[in-house]
Amino acid sequence: MTKLIAVPILFVGLVLVGCSKKPEPEVVPTPVEQPVVATPTPPPPPPVANEASCTSIIENMVTELSALVHFDTDKFDIRPTDSATLDRKALILQSHPAVRARLTGHADERHTAEYNLVLGSKRSESAKDYLVGKGIDRNRIETATLGETAPIDPGHDESAWWQNRRAELTVIAGRETLASHLSRCR
């Protein structure tokens, strides 16, 4: 009888062993690629400027801003040959928004003082309008006139008159910012 009991137990044991679950394959997690974080590259060292080079840069820009715009006799419109001068002024003013300027109009001596004051005013306003047309804020530029009272050339001929029919720009604020693009010039 032991054989009879042993056979079913053996059979049940085999069935249980055969029917047992197969081990599940080991799940290996898919590696997640970490985003590559670029290490920020430090900016190049700023250019070194000394006081002399800062002063030189400022003086060069002031000279460029001070370049005269000339006018024909009894005219206040910007001549094509002078638009390049105003374009250079506009570039400097665009890149240095803290700079404020005064445009002063002048005339030669050949008309009345009153006429020349009005003509000088129209010349400074014409130059201002040109710069505003190039994107310069109107409030950064004031205008003035001296008429015939401040000639460059005191002569009484066409050459002198030519020099005296002009508009000139003077920096009235922000001069020190003209070299601010260099470190140590701030």
Secondary structure as the mmCIF struct_conf table of DSSP 4:
data_model
#
loop_
_struct_conf.conf_type_id
_struct_conf.id
_struct_conf.beg_label_comp_id
_struct_conf.beg_label_asym_id
_struct_conf.beg_label_seq_id
_struct_conf.end_label_comp_id
_struct_conf.end_label_asym_id
_struct_conf.end_label_seq_id
HELX_RH_AL_P HELX_RH_AL_P1 THR A 2 CYS A 19
BEND BEND1 SER A 20 SER A 20
HELX_LH_PP_P HELX_LH_PP_P1 LYS A 21 VAL A 48
HELX_RH_AL_P HELX_RH_AL_P2 GLU A 51 SER A 66
STRN STRN1 VAL A 69 HIS A 70
TURN_TY1_P TURN_TY1_P1 THR A 73 ASP A 74
BEND BEND2 ASP A 77 ASP A 77
HELX_LH_PP_P HELX_LH_PP_P2 ILE A 78 ARG A 79
HELX_RH_AL_P HELX_RH_AL_P3 PRO A 80 SER A 95
TURN_TY1_P TURN_TY1_P2 PRO A 97 ALA A 98
STRN STRN2 ARG A 100 HIS A 106
BEND BEND3 GLU A 109 HIS A 111
HELX_RH_AL_P HELX_RH_AL_P4 ALA A 113 GLY A 133
TURN_TY1_P TURN_TY1_P3 LYS A 134 GLY A 135
HELX_RH_3T_P HELX_RH_3T_P1 ARG A 138 ARG A 140
STRN STRN3 ILE A 141 GLY A 147
TURN_TY1_P TURN_TY1_P4 GLU A 148 GLU A 148
BEND BEND4 THR A 149 ALA A 150
BEND BEND5 ILE A 152 ASP A 153
BEND BEND6 HIS A 156 ASP A 157
HELX_RH_AL_P HELX_RH_AL_P5 GLU A 158 ASN A 164
BEND BEND7 ARG A 165 ARG A 165
STRN STRN4 ARG A 166 ALA A 173
HELX_RH_3T_P HELX_RH_3T_P2 ARG A 175 ALA A 179
TURN_TY1_P TURN_TY1_P5 SER A 180 HIS A 181
BEND BEND8 LEU A 182 LEU A 182
TURN_TY1_P TURN_TY1_P6 SER A 183 ARG A 184
#
